[in-house]
Amino acid sequence: MVTDYEGTRPEPVIRELRQDEWAPWYDNLIRAFGAQPEPAEERELWDALTERTRSIGAWDGPDCVGTAGAFSFRLTVPGGASVPAAGITMVSVAATHRRRGLLTAMMRRQLDDIRSWGESLAVLTASEPDIYGRFGYAAGTFGLHGEIDTSRVRLSVPAGTDDVRLRYAAPAEVLDVCEAVYARLVPRRPGMLARRPGWERLGVLDAQEHRDGASPLQCVVAERDGEITGYARFRTKLGWGPSGHDGTVTLSDLAGVDPATEAALWRFLFGIDLTSKLVVRGRPVDEAWQHQVSDIRRCLLRLRDSLHVRLVDVGAALEARTYQAPVDVVLEVDDPFCPWNTGRWRLTGDTKGAACRPTTDPADLALSVRELGAAYLGGVSLAALGAAGRVRELREGALTDTAVAFGSPVAPWLPHGF
């Protein structure tokens, strides 16, 4: 960024984060998100996970006034492939420097960098979704929240559940085996992240100031035939009402490699003594327990957007996934922020693979890069976007056929934030 005219104070300089600048850079982020200090263990973990060469800061003289980072992730896409994706994170602009184009400039720099790294996808979790829509991001996965009245809701479990043995374990002591369970699940569901070393520690952070009066983090592991097949991490908070005990179980994380293991873990959570409510947040929208409960209304379910997806390279991104039905369609894509994507693309593919190339053929569908991002992981229907006026059908029948092809039999899911 440069001065607009002679005599004006220079605008902040945007550049790569240096090794010794993390503390003021991160302090600017914390201030922008409410200035609540973090526990030392959590701060140290984010310091270790931050990739300096993929992070940028805006500096006004010696002061950091803007931040943005990009983690190196691999994201599961429909078909099971693990695709490099930039996990956009730690984005902030100091309140003293708002409305000066800093965010736009950092987003511009990031997307140019991601393209130069050869990564076709950028993903983020949005503090304010409206902000990132301007830069081509759209919600592609959703998380299920619920408050289940376990005093009145029963759980019906599948055959084999009783063969699963559960035992308590200290969360940190079984971290490696739990991470191995997680790794087995990553290829099975779009939206899941293949975690690099160090990320497993995020799931066992347990600062007292974040417990809200609940217990320390607890963990049970599931075993069958001597093999660990799943785990659940949770907290309990005891309470008493006019009728007696009224405690709450809050689920932090749950994973199982098969339906019986998952059911055994959910049954355990439903039946913890002295509790009558189970709080779950950000679970897969198609998780099986919803079809095992006796009364879905008493689960108080609601949805919230989760992973926002941005195609940085339309052709490469659409080629990286497969399609659940044969597709041959010409997409007229509009992408004003990344103009290299604007134009017509012929997508052909099926369950075995895909090709996507620029073309001059007549378009079958017209849409922006945001609609492609929303539909990319298979959790948002192109047909629904068409009904909303976001996708225009230019050839009769093209929208329905393409929407079916883009779908996924398993709902995409982001297992944790970043």
NORBEL-V315392 format. One record per pair of residues at least 24 apart in sequence whose ideal C-beta (glycine too) atoms are under 8 Angstrom apart, sorted by the first residue. I is the first residue (numbers start at 1). J is the second residue. D is the distance in Angstrom with one decimal. If there is no record, write none. Layout:
# NORBEL-V315392
I_J_D ; I_J_D
This chain:
# NORBEL-V315392
1_101_7.5 ; 1_105_5.9 ; 11_100_7.1 ; 12_58_4.2 ; 12_59_5.8 ; 12_60_4.4 ; 12_65_5.5 ; 12_66_6.6 ; 12_97_6.7 ; 12_102_6.4 ; 13_58_7.1 ; 13_59_5.2 ; 14_56_5.8 ; 14_57_7.3 ; 14_58_5.0 ; 14_59_7.9 ; 14_66_7.2 ; 14_102_7.9 ; 14_105_5.8 ; 14_106_6.1 ; 14_109_5.6 ; 15_56_6.5 ; 15_57_6.9 ; 15_59_7.1 ; 16_52_7.3 ; 16_53_6.4 ; 16_55_7.1 ; 16_56_5.9 ; 17_50_7.7 ; 17_52_4.9 ; 17_53_8.0 ; 17_55_4.1 ; 17_56_6.3 ; 17_57_5.3 ; 17_69_7.8 ; 18_52_7.1 ; 19_52_5.8 ; 21_57_6.6 ; 21_64_7.2 ; 22_47_5.8 ; 22_50_6.2 ; 22_52_7.2 ; 24_63_7.7 ; 24_64_4.7 ; 25_55_7.4 ; 25_57_5.0 ; 25_64_5.1 ; 25_67_5.4 ; 26_50_7.7 ; 26_67_7.6 ; 26_90_7.5 ; 27_64_7.6 ; 28_57_7.8 ; 28_64_4.5 ; 28_65_6.7 ; 28_66_7.3 ; 28_67_5.6 ; 28_92_6.0 ; 28_94_5.9 ; 29_67_4.9 ; 29_90_5.2 ; 29_92_4.6 ; 31_92_7.9 ; 31_94_7.2 ; 32_67_7.9 ; 32_92_3.6 ; 32_93_6.8 ; 32_94_6.6 ; 32_95_7.2 ; 33_92_6.9 ; 33_127_7.6 ; 39_205_7.7 ; 39_207_3.6 ; 39_209_6.4 ; 39_210_7.4 ; 41_205_6.4 ; 41_207_6.5 ; 42_205_5.5 ; 42_207_6.3 ; 45_198_7.5 ; 45_201_5.7 ; 45_202_6.8 ; 45_205_6.9 ; 48_198_5.9 ; 49_198_5.7 ; 49_199_6.9 ; 50_90_7.4 ; 54_86_7.4 ; 54_113_7.5 ; 55_90_7.3 ; 56_106_6.2 ; 56_109_5.9 ; 56_110_7.0 ; 56_113_7.9 ; 58_93_7.5 ; 58_97_7.4 ; 58_102_5.3 ; 58_105_7.5 ; 58_106_6.6 ; 60_97_6.8 ; 63_94_7.9 ; 64_94_7.8 ; 65_93_6.9 ; 65_94_4.1 ; 65_96_6.7 ; 65_97_4.5 ; 65_102_7.1 ; 66_92_6.6 ; 66_93_4.9 ; 66_94_6.8 ; 66_97_6.8 ; 66_102_4.8 ; 66_103_7.4 ; 66_106_5.9 ; 67_91_6.6 ; 67_92_4.9 ; 68_92_7.9 ; 68_106_4.6 ; 68_107_7.7 ; 68_109_7.9 ; 68_110_5.8 ; 70_110_6.2 ; 70_113_7.3 ; 70_114_6.7 ; 70_122_7.5 ; 71_418_5.9 ; 72_196_6.7 ; 73_123_7.3 ; 73_193_5.1 ; 73_194_7.1 ; 73_196_8.0 ; 73_418_7.8 ; 74_193_7.1 ; 74_194_4.0 ; 75_121_6.3 ; 75_123_6.5 ; 75_191_7.0 ; 75_192_7.5 ; 75_193_6.2 ; 75_194_7.7 ; 76_186_5.7 ; 76_187_5.9 ; 76_188_7.8 ; 76_189_6.4 ; 76_190_5.4 ; 76_191_6.6 ; 76_192_4.7 ; 76_193_7.8 ; 76_194_7.4 ; 77_190_5.6 ; 77_320_5.7 ; 77_321_4.0 ; 77_376_7.4 ; 77_377_6.6 ; 78_190_5.1 ; 78_321_4.6 ; 78_322_5.9 ; 78_323_7.4 ; 78_324_7.2 ; 78_377_6.6 ; 78_378_4.8 ; 78_406_8.0 ; 78_408_4.7 ; 79_321_5.3 ; 79_322_3.1 ; 79_351_7.2 ; 80_187_4.7 ; 80_188_7.4 ; 81_320_5.9 ; 81_321_6.6 ; 81_322_7.7 ; 82_186_7.3 ; 82_187_6.9 ; 82_194_5.4 ; 83_120_7.0 ; 83_121_6.1 ; 83_317_7.7 ; 83_320_4.6 ; 83_321_7.7 ; 84_117_8.0 ; 84_118_7.6 ; 84_119_4.7 ; 84_120_7.6 ; 84_121_7.4 ; 85_119_6.4 ; 85_121_4.1 ; 85_122_6.8 ; 85_123_5.3 ; 86_110_7.5 ; 86_114_4.6 ; 86_117_7.4 ; 86_119_5.3 ; 86_121_7.1 ; 86_122_4.6 ; 86_123_7.3 ; 86_312_7.6 ; 87_123_5.8 ; 87_124_7.0 ; 87_193_7.5 ; 87_418_5.1 ; 88_122_5.6 ; 88_123_6.8 ; 88_124_3.9 ; 89_124_6.9 ; 89_418_5.3 ; 91_124_7.7 ; 103_131_7.4 ; 104_135_7.9 ; 107_135_4.7 ; 107_337_7.6 ; 108_337_7.7 ; 111_135_7.4 ; 111_310_7.7 ; 111_312_6.1 ; 111_337_7.1 ; 111_338_5.8 ; 114_312_5.1 ; 115_312_5.5 ; 115_313_6.5 ; 115_338_7.6 ; 115_340_7.6 ; 119_312_6.4 ; 119_313_8.0 ; 120_311_6.8 ; 120_312_5.5 ; 120_313_4.0 ; 120_316_3.8 ; 120_317_4.1 ; 120_320_6.4 ; 121_309_6.8 ; 121_310_7.1 ; 121_311_6.5 ; 121_312_6.2 ; 121_317_5.6 ; 121_320_7.9 ; 121_376_7.9 ; 122_309_7.8 ; 122_310_4.3 ; 122_312_5.4 ; 123_307_5.5 ; 123_308_6.6 ; 123_309_5.5 ; 123_310_7.0 ; 124_307_7.7 ; 124_308_5.2 ; 124_310_7.8 ; 125_306_6.6 ; 125_307_6.5 ; 125_308_6.9 ; 125_414_7.2 ; 125_417_5.1 ; 125_418_6.9 ; 126_305_7.2 ; 126_308_5.2 ; 129_305_6.1 ; 129_308_6.8 ; 132_308_5.9 ; 132_310_8.0 ; 133_370_6.3 ; 134_337_7.7 ; 135_310_7.2 ; 135_337_5.5 ; 136_310_4.9 ; 136_311_7.6 ; 136_335_6.3 ; 136_337_5.3 ; 136_338_6.5 ; 136_368_7.7 ; 136_369_4.8 ; 136_370_5.8 ; 136_373_6.8 ; 137_308_4.2 ; 137_309_6.8 ; 137_310_4.5 ; 137_370_7.2 ; 137_373_6.3 ; 138_308_6.2 ; 138_309_6.4 ; 138_310_7.7 ; 138_370_4.2 ; 138_371_7.0 ; 138_373_4.3 ; 138_374_3.9 ; 138_380_7.9 ; 139_305_3.9 ; 139_306_7.2 ; 139_307_7.4 ; 139_308_5.4 ; 139_309_7.9 ; 139_374_6.2 ; 139_380_7.3 ; 140_191_7.3 ; 140_307_5.6 ; 140_308_6.6 ; 140_309_3.8 ; 140_373_5.9 ; 140_374_5.5 ; 140_375_7.5 ; 140_376_5.8 ; 140_377_4.7 ; 140_379_6.1 ; 140_380_6.3 ; 140_412_6.5 ; 141_190_8.0 ; 141_191_4.6 ; 141_305_7.8 ; 141_306_4.5 ; 141_307_4.2 ; 141_309_8.0 ; 141_377_6.1 ; 141_379_5.4 ; 141_411_7.8 ; 141_412_4.4 ; 141_413_5.8 ; 141_414_5.2 ; 142_285_5.6 ; 142_303_4.9 ; 142_304_6.6 ; 142_305_5.9 ; 142_306_5.6 ; 142_379_6.7 ; 143_281_6.9 ; 143_282_3.5 ; 143_283_6.4 ; 143_284_7.9 ; 143_285_7.5 ; 143_303_7.2 ; 143_304_5.5 ; 143_305_7.9 ; 143_306_4.4 ; 143_413_7.3 ; 143_414_7.1 ; 144_280_7.3 ; 144_282_7.3 ; 144_283_4.5 ; 144_284_6.7 ; 144_285_5.0 ; 144_287_6.9 ; 144_290_7.9 ; 144_301_6.1 ; 144_302_7.7 ; 144_303_6.3 ; 145_280_6.7 ; 145_281_5.0 ; 145_282_6.9 ; 145_283_7.7 ; 145_301_7.1 ; 145_302_5.1 ; 145_303_7.4 ; 145_304_6.1 ; 146_278_7.9 ; 146_279_7.4 ; 146_280_4.9 ; 146_283_7.5 ; 146_299_4.8 ; 146_300_5.8 ; 146_301_4.7 ; 146_302_7.4 ; 147_277_6.0 ; 147_278_7.5 ; 147_279_5.4 ; 147_280_8.0 ; 147_299_7.3 ; 147_300_4.5 ; 148_270_7.5 ; 148_277_6.8 ; 148_278_4.3 ; 148_279_7.8 ; 148_280_7.1 ; 148_293_7.3 ; 148_298_7.0 ; 148_299_4.7 ; 148_300_7.4 ; 149_276_6.8 ; 149_277_6.3 ; 149_295_8.0 ; 149_298_4.3 ; 149_299_7.6 ; 150_249_7.7 ; 150_269_7.9 ; 150_270_4.8 ; 150_271_7.5 ; 150_275_6.7 ; 150_276_5.8 ; 150_277_6.3 ; 150_278_5.2 ; 151_276_4.0 ; 151_277_7.9 ; 152_295_6.7 ; 152_298_5.7 ; 153_270_7.4 ; 153_293_5.2 ; 153_294_5.7 ; 153_295_5.2 ; 153_298_5.1 ; 153_299_6.6 ; 154_293_7.2 ; 154_294_4.1 ; 155_263_7.6 ; 155_266_6.2 ; 155_267_5.4 ; 155_270_5.2 ; 155_289_7.0 ; 155_292_5.3 ; 155_293_6.0 ; 155_294_7.5 ; 156_292_5.0 ; 156_293_7.9 ; 156_294_7.2 ; 157_260_7.8 ; 157_263_4.1 ; 157_264_7.3 ; 157_266_7.9 ; 157_267_5.7 ; 157_292_6.5 ; 158_259_5.4 ; 158_260_6.1 ; 158_263_5.7 ; 158_292_7.9 ; 159_260_7.5 ; 160_258_8.0 ; 160_259_7.7 ; 160_260_3.8 ; 161_260_4.9 ; 161_263_4.5 ; 161_264_5.1 ; 161_267_6.8 ; 163_224_5.8 ; 163_260_6.6 ; 164_222_5.1 ; 164_223_7.2 ; 164_224_5.3 ; 164_229_7.0 ; 164_230_7.8 ; 164_260_5.6 ; 164_261_5.4 ; 164_263_8.0 ; 164_264_3.9 ; 165_222_7.2 ; 165_223_4.8 ; 165_224_6.8 ; 166_220_4.9 ; 166_221_7.2 ; 166_222_5.6 ; 166_223_7.6 ; 166_264_6.2 ; 166_265_7.3 ; 166_268_5.6 ; 167_220_6.5 ; 167_221_6.1 ; 167_223_7.0 ; 168_218_7.0 ; 168_219_7.0 ; 168_220_5.6 ; 169_219_5.3 ; 169_220_7.0 ; 169_221_5.2 ; 170_219_7.0 ; 171_203_7.8 ; 171_204_4.5 ; 171_206_7.3 ; 171_217_5.3 ; 171_218_7.4 ; 171_219_4.3 ; 171_233_6.0 ; 172_204_5.5 ; 174_219_6.4 ; 174_221_5.6 ; 174_228_7.7 ; 174_231_7.0 ; 175_200_5.7 ; 175_201_7.5 ; 175_203_7.9 ; 175_204_6.1 ; 176_200_7.8 ; 177_221_7.0 ; 177_228_4.8 ; 177_231_7.9 ; 178_203_7.7 ; 178_219_7.6 ; 178_221_7.1 ; 178_228_7.8 ; 178_231_4.6 ; 178_255_7.4 ; 180_228_7.6 ; 181_228_6.5 ; 181_229_7.0 ; 181_230_5.9 ; 181_231_6.2 ; 181_255_5.3 ; 181_256_7.6 ; 181_257_6.2 ; 182_255_5.6 ; 182_415_7.5 ; 184_257_5.5 ; 185_255_5.8 ; 185_257_6.8 ; 188_410_6.9 ; 189_284_7.1 ; 189_410_5.2 ; 189_411_7.6 ; 189_412_6.8 ; 189_413_5.5 ; 190_377_4.3 ; 190_378_5.7 ; 190_379_7.4 ; 190_408_5.5 ; 190_410_6.9 ; 190_412_3.9 ; 190_413_7.7 ; 191_306_7.9 ; 191_307_5.7 ; 191_377_5.3 ; 191_379_7.5 ; 191_412_3.5 ; 191_413_4.9 ; 191_414_5.2 ; 192_413_6.6 ; 192_414_7.5 ; 192_415_5.8 ; 193_414_7.3 ; 193_415_6.8 ; 193_416_7.7 ; 193_418_7.7 ; 202_416_6.4 ; 203_233_6.5 ; 203_252_7.2 ; 203_253_5.5 ; 203_416_7.0 ; 204_233_7.4 ; 211_235_6.4 ; 212_237_7.5 ; 213_237_5.8 ; 214_248_7.6 ; 214_250_6.3 ; 217_252_6.6 ; 220_265_7.1 ; 220_268_6.2 ; 222_256_6.3 ; 222_261_4.7 ; 222_264_5.7 ; 222_265_5.9 ; 224_260_7.7 ; 224_261_7.1 ; 229_256_6.2 ; 229_257_4.9 ; 229_258_6.4 ; 229_261_4.4 ; 230_254_7.5 ; 230_255_5.6 ; 230_256_3.3 ; 230_257_6.2 ; 230_261_4.0 ; 230_262_6.6 ; 230_264_7.6 ; 230_265_5.7 ; 231_255_6.1 ; 231_265_7.5 ; 232_265_4.5 ; 232_268_7.0 ; 232_269_6.4 ; 234_269_6.5 ; 236_272_6.4 ; 236_275_6.3 ; 238_274_5.9 ; 238_275_7.8 ; 245_274_4.2 ; 245_275_7.2 ; 245_276_6.8 ; 246_276_5.5 ; 246_277_7.6 ; 247_272_7.8 ; 247_274_4.8 ; 247_275_3.7 ; 247_276_6.6 ; 247_277_7.5 ; 248_275_6.2 ; 248_276_7.9 ; 248_277_4.7 ; 248_278_7.6 ; 248_279_6.1 ; 249_275_5.1 ; 249_277_7.1 ; 249_278_4.8 ; 249_279_7.0 ; 250_278_7.9 ; 250_279_4.6 ; 251_278_6.7 ; 251_279_6.8 ; 251_280_4.8 ; 251_281_7.4 ; 251_283_7.9 ; 253_415_7.7 ; 253_416_7.7 ; 254_283_7.9 ; 259_288_6.2 ; 262_287_7.9 ; 262_288_6.3 ; 262_289_7.4 ; 263_288_7.3 ; 263_289_7.5 ; 263_292_6.8 ; 266_292_7.4 ; 282_306_6.5 ; 282_414_7.5 ; 282_416_8.0 ; 283_413_7.9 ; 284_411_5.6 ; 284_413_4.2 ; 285_379_7.6 ; 285_411_4.9 ; 285_413_7.5 ; 286_410_6.9 ; 286_411_4.1 ; 306_413_7.5 ; 306_414_4.6 ; 307_377_7.6 ; 307_412_7.4 ; 307_414_4.0 ; 308_373_7.3 ; 309_373_4.0 ; 309_374_7.1 ; 309_376_5.2 ; 309_377_6.5 ; 310_369_7.3 ; 310_373_5.3 ; 311_341_6.9 ; 311_369_5.6 ; 311_372_5.3 ; 311_373_5.6 ; 311_376_6.6 ; 312_338_6.6 ; 313_340_7.8 ; 313_341_7.3 ; 314_341_4.4 ; 314_345_5.8 ; 314_356_7.0 ; 314_369_6.8 ; 314_372_6.7 ; 315_345_6.1 ; 315_356_4.5 ; 315_357_6.4 ; 315_358_7.2 ; 316_356_7.8 ; 317_372_7.9 ; 317_376_6.8 ; 318_345_7.2 ; 318_347_5.4 ; 318_349_7.9 ; 318_354_6.3 ; 318_356_4.1 ; 318_372_7.6 ; 319_349_7.9 ; 319_353_7.9 ; 319_354_5.1 ; 319_355_6.0 ; 319_356_4.9 ; 321_354_6.8 ; 321_376_7.3 ; 322_349_6.4 ; 322_350_7.0 ; 322_351_5.4 ; 322_352_6.7 ; 322_353_6.2 ; 322_354_6.3 ; 323_349_4.5 ; 323_350_5.8 ; 323_351_6.9 ; 323_354_6.2 ; 323_405_4.1 ; 323_406_6.7 ; 324_351_6.4 ; 324_378_7.8 ; 324_404_7.1 ; 324_405_6.3 ; 324_407_5.6 ; 324_408_6.8 ; 324_409_6.7 ; 325_350_7.2 ; 325_401_7.4 ; 325_404_4.9 ; 325_405_4.5 ; 326_350_4.6 ; 326_405_7.0 ; 327_354_7.8 ; 327_401_6.8 ; 327_402_5.9 ; 327_405_3.7 ; 327_406_7.8 ; 329_364_4.8 ; 329_365_6.3 ; 329_398_5.8 ; 329_401_7.3 ; 329_402_4.9 ; 329_405_8.0 ; 330_359_6.0 ; 330_361_5.1 ; 330_362_6.6 ; 330_363_4.9 ; 330_364_4.9 ; 330_365_7.6 ; 331_363_6.8 ; 331_364_7.3 ; 331_365_5.5 ; 331_366_7.8 ; 331_367_6.8 ; 331_372_7.6 ; 332_363_3.7 ; 332_365_6.9 ; 332_366_4.1 ; 332_367_7.4 ; 332_394_7.3 ; 333_367_6.7 ; 333_368_7.1 ; 333_369_6.0 ; 333_372_6.8 ; 334_366_7.5 ; 334_367_7.4 ; 334_368_4.6 ; 334_369_7.1 ; 335_368_6.7 ; 335_369_4.1 ; 338_369_7.0 ; 341_369_5.7 ; 349_405_7.4 ; 362_394_7.4 ; 362_395_7.7 ; 363_394_5.2 ; 364_393_7.6 ; 364_394_5.6 ; 364_395_4.2 ; 364_398_3.9 ; 364_402_7.6 ; 365_391_5.9 ; 365_392_6.8 ; 365_393_6.1 ; 365_394_6.3 ; 365_395_7.7 ; 365_398_5.5 ; 365_399_6.3 ; 365_402_6.2 ; 366_391_7.2 ; 366_392_4.3 ; 366_394_6.0 ; 367_391_4.5 ; 367_392_7.1 ; 375_403_7.8 ; 375_406_5.0 ; 376_406_7.7 ; 377_408_6.8 ; 377_412_3.7 ; 378_406_6.2 ; 378_407_5.2 ; 378_408_2.7 ; 378_410_8.0 ; 378_411_7.8 ; 378_412_5.9 ; 379_408_6.7 ; 379_411_5.5 ; 379_412_4.3 ; 381_406_7.8 ; 381_407_6.9 ; 382_406_5.6
